[in-house]
């Protein structure tokens, strides 16, 4: 066989074209063929193919017409038969390749001779344009990644990837953090809150335990701390945090999230939350500026308590109080200084083991509270409100996002910033006091899945 510099290029094309025609084993035969040592070896052999006649008339059928007008020449077919007879080969499939002017044939070696020996002999045969093994190729996709959650409604929680929660959950889930939720009552019997509600206190005159009056509080508790990987429902932002409920609001109508509180009930709930020692307080409520409530929050801020509130167009309680972290929906205008989180159609809990979508700034506040719980669980150091804001606010760039497209808080990025800050602080040149704190940090095991 004369030297043909284009032969290596032909190998894949010829094998692929032949493999596309009648090479797939019948159902149930593939595994048997692979397991049987007597299965004949298949090879690919190509012959020069220059048909001397034009396309067959329209409507003609048969082996010599490919549908594109390119046929197998009589010479190529005769060569393929004579080679098959001489080398004890059985034709499995064949196909003429117009672009390469070749007739490509897949044979099985029926003599039992080693394939390398047969291919070497064919390579020296002047009738053969190409002879090679019938190679097998595989896609490079790996095995499917194991799902992080087994909760069936997690795919409906589009807020989780938007907030970087799945990545963050590989490192922290809020274990050891207690959140004070000042809201309506919560359905603590909901299966997705099992073990998450540590205590409930009521400061209203409504009947405690009435499921129909627990919509808003249950929704907020679910966003913050619904149990992960329990095989039901959804995943909370901080699924291993604990929630202490301070009921200060009452539902205004059945099957409605609208609820109301007043100075008296909120003051009692805030005072009790401060006495409880909870480091993080969620206030998914809003209203006018209130001196008594402001004094209670300012007292808590001096003690290092972190408050998260829902922003309101009126700019009053609680986010108007300096030091309270304001949360707003990323889908609308975000007030200066507030943190943005998804606030439309967020999947959460309903009383009586139900689930539904929730919208509103209350949702954003609950999400931000949950993200802060992740940060608190990731370090034994006491994080201040200013430190938390610096971790959660994205770095300022020259190409800042426009006001109507605010950057949503990213929990995974905030945890990365926290680790970076710890690395910067813990260097051999620091004082013994700082080195002692760094030793504690080094031994701290992150709350991971």
N, C-alpha and C positions, 0 to 999 in steps of 0.2 A: 504493500500500500504506500503510495507516495505521500510525502509530508504535506500536511494541511494545517497551516497556522491557525485557522479559524475553528478547528475541532473543539478545543476546550470550551469555547463560547457556545457550541451547539449542545453540549451535554445536558445542561439543565432544561433547555428548550425542548429537546427531543423527548427526554424522559417525562417531562410534564405533559406534553401533548399526548404521549402514549398512555400515561397513567390516567388521563381523563376519559379514556375510552375502554370500558369493560375490564378495568383492572381491580376494582373493588370487589373483595370476596363477598359471597352471598351471606346473608344473616346467619350467624352461628358458626361460620367457617373460619373467621379471622383468628380466634383464639386457638382453635384446633390446629390451624396451619402453623401458627407461631410455635406451638408446643411440640409439633411432630418433626423429628429430625429427618424424616424421609421426604419432606416437602421439597420439590424441585426448586433449584435456584433460578431466579429470573434475571435476564440480561437484556440490554437494549442494543440493537444493531440497526444501523442506518445505511441505506443504499442511495446512490445518485439517482435522481428522478427528474428526467426532462421529457415530459409527455410530448409526443409528436403531433397529436391531434388536439383539436379544440374541445370546448365543453360539449357534453352530450346534449341532445335536444331537450327542450323543456318537457318535463313530465317523465323523463327517463329515470330509472331507478337502478340500484345495484351498487356493488362495491366500488366500482371505478369512478363514481361521481360523488364528490364531497359536499355538494351544495354550494360551493363557491366557484365552481368551474375548474378547480385544480384536481387532476386525476392521477392515479397511480399508472405509470407507464408499463407497457408489457415487459420491457427489459428489466425494470426494477422488480416487478413481481416474479419474473422467472429467476432472477438472481436470488431473491429471498427464499424461493422454494428450493433451489439447488443448494444453497448454504444450509438450510434447515435439514435437508436430507443428509448432506455430507457430515455435519457436526452433531447429528442426533438431537435436533432442537424441535420443540413443538411451539408453533405460533399461538400466542395468547391474545394479542391485540396489535393493531397497526393503524397508521394514520399518515397521510402525505402532508408534508409541511411546505407550503408554497414559498414562504419567505426564505427558506434555506435550500430549496430544490432537492429535498430529501424524501425518501420513503422510510419511515421509522417503524420498526417492528420490535415488539416485546416477545422474547422466546423463553421457554423453560428448557433447562438442560436435562434431558431424559436419560443420558448415558451414565450418570453418576460421576462423571469426571469433575474435578474441582473447577470452580468458575474461573479462577485465575488462569488455569491452564487453557481453558476454552477461549477466554478473552485474548490471551496472548497469541493463540493461533489465528483468531479472527483478525487481530490487528495487523498480521502479516499478509492477510488474504487481500489481493488487489481488487476483488469484487466488493469489498466492504469499505464504506466511507467513515464509519465510526462504530466502535464496539466498547461498551462500558457496563458496569453493574447497574441494576435498577435500584437507585438509591432511595432511601426514605428520609423525609424531612419533617420537622416538627415546628410548631409555633413556639414562640419564646415567652408566652404568657405563663406566669407562675401559678401555683395553686391559689384559689380564692382566699383573701385575707379573712381571718376569723373575725366575726362581728364583735364589736366592743360591747354591745348591749343585746339582751334577749327580750327587751320590752317591745311588745308588738306595735305600739303607736309611735315609736321613736322617729320613724321616717316622716311623720307629720310634724315633728318639732323642728321646723326650719330655723327657729331662733338659735338652736344649739350650735350648728356649724357657723352661723353668722357671728356668734360670740366666741368662737374658738373653744367650745366646751369639750368636744370629744378628745381633742389633743390635750387639753388641760386635765381631763379626768385620768389620763395615764399617769399623772403626777400627784394630783390632790383632788379630794372629794369633799372636804369640809369636816372631816372627822375631828371631834373634840371641840367644835365651835357651837355655841348656843346662840340662837337668834331670837330676840324678843319681837314677836309679831303683834302690833297693836292694830286691831281690825275688828271685824265681826267674829263670831264664834267659828270654830273649825270642826268639820266632821272628822274627828280623830279615829273613827272606825273605818275610814276609807282604806281599802287594801293597799293603796300606794303610799299611805302614810304610816304603815305599821312600824312602830318603834321610833317614829320621828317626832311625835308630839310628847314632850316630857311632862308638861303640866298645862292646865288651862285655868284662867281666872276670869270671872265675869264682874264687870263694873256697870252693867246696865240693868234695867228693870225687866227686860224681856226674859222669857223662859229659856233657861240654858238647855242645850241639847236638842232644841227644835231644829230638825234637819233643814226645814224650808228657810230658815234664817241664817244659814251658814255658807251661802254661795261665795261671797267675795273673799272671806277669810280662807275658805278651803282652796279657792283658786290661787291665792297668793302663796299659801303654804305649799301647794303642789309645784308651782314654778320654782320655788326656792329649794325644796327638799324631798320631792317625790323619790321613792326608793328605786334604785337602779338594779337591773339584773334580777328582778324577782319574777320575771316571766309574765307580768301584767302591766298594762298601761304605759306610762311614760317614764321619763328620766328627769329628775330635778337638777337644777344648776349645781347645787351642793348636796348630793344625795345622801351623804353621811352626816350632815349637820343635824342638830336637834333644834326643834322649834318650841318655844314657850309662848303660849297664846294669852294675850291680855285683851279680853273682849271689851271694847269701848264703844262699838258702833252697832247699830241695829238695821236690819234690812227693811227697806221701805215698802216693798211689795213682793208678793210671791213670784217666783221665777224671774227675778230681776236682780242684777248686781248692785243696783243703787242702794246705798246705805248712808246713814247719818250718825254723827257723834256730836257731843257738845263739850264745852269747856270743862264741865264737871267730870264727865266720864273719862275724857282724855287725860285730865290732870291726875285722876286716881290711877289710871293705867300707866301713865308715865312714871309716877312716883313708885309704883310697884315694880316696874321694869328696872328702875335704878336700884331698888333694894335687892332685886334678884341677882345682881352682879353680871347680867348678860352684857357681853362686850359690844354687841351689834344690835341695833334697833331698826326695824322696818316700819315706816309710816307711809303706807300707800293711801294717804288721805290728803286733803288740801282744804284750805279755808282762809279766813281773814287773819291778820296779825293778832296775836293774843298774848298780852303781857304775862299772864300766869303760866301758860304753856311754854313761852319763851324762857322764862326763868328756870323752869324745870329742865329744859333741854340744855341751857347754858351750864347748869350745874353738872349735868351728865358729861358735857364736853370737857369741862375742867377735870373730870375724873378719867378721861380718856375713852369714854364711850363713843362709838361711831354711830351716827344717825344717817339714815338714807330716807329721803322724802320724794314724793311725786311732785313734779313741777306743775304749776297752774298759771293760767294767763293772768290772774290777779296778782301774782307775785307775793302772796302772803305766807301763811303758815303751811308747812314747816320750813320750806326752802329759803325763805327770806332771812332766816336766822343764820348769821355767819357761823360757818363750821359745819352746817348740815350739807351733806352731799345730795345734790339735786339730780334727779333722773328724768329723762324725757324720751319720747318716742323718736326713733331715727327717721321715721317716715315724714315728719313735719319739721317746722323750724325749731331748732334747739336753742333755748335761752343761753346767753353767755355763761360759761362756768359749769353748765350742766353736763352730765355724762349721757351718751346716747346708747339706746338699746332697742331692738325690735319691739314694737308695741301694737301690732295689728295681727289678728288671727293667730294668736299664740296658743298652742294646745296645752291644756291644764286639767285640773280635777274639778268635778262637781260633786256635791253631796250624794249620798246613796250609791257609792261606787261607780259614779258616772264620769264621763269626760266630755269636754267641749272646748271650743276656741274662745279666747278672751282677748279683748282689745282695750287700750287706754294707757294713760301714763302710769296708772297703778302697776301695770304689768312691767313697765320699764324699771320701776323702783324695785320690784321684787327680783328682777333679773340682776340688777346691779348689786343688791344685797347678797344674792347667792354668789356672785363672782367675788365679792369681798370676803365671804366666808371661805372660799377656796384659798385666797391669799393668806388669811389668818391661820388656816390649817397647815400651810406650807412652811411656816417658820415659828420657832418658839419665841422669837423677839416680839415685843409689843409694837404693832404698827400704828402710827398716828394717822389722823385724817389726812394731813398734808402728804405723808409718805404714800398713803393709798392712792391719793389723787395723782401723784407723780408717776405711780406705776400704771395707772389705768388710762391716763391721757396719752394719746399717741404723740410721738415726737413731732415737733413743729418743723415743717419743711418749707422751702421757698414756694413750692407748688402746693399750697394748702388746698384742701377740699373746699368747695364753695359752701356757703352757709346752709343751703337747702340739701346738701349731700354730706351730712356729718359722718365722721368716722365712728363706727360702732366700736364699743369697748371690746377688746380681745383678751380673754382670760389667759390663753396660752402665752401670748406675748407679755402680759403682765407678770406671769410666773417666771418667764425668762429674764425679764428686767430685775425681778427680785433676786434671782440667783446671781446675776451679774453684779448687783450691788453688794451681795454678800461676799463675792470673790474679791471685789475691790477693797472692802473693809477689812477682811481677814488676811492681813499680810504680816510677816515676821517682825516688821518694824513697829507695830502698834504696842501700846502699853499693855501691862499685865491684865488690867481690867478688861480691855477689849479682847485680848487673847483668850481670856476665860470665856467670854461670850462666844467667841469664834469656835472654841472647843465644843461648846454646847450646840452650836449650829452644825458643826461637822458630825456630831453624833446623832443629829435629829433625822429620823426616818420619815420621809415624806409619805403622806397619806395617799397611797396609790391603789389601783385596782388589784 
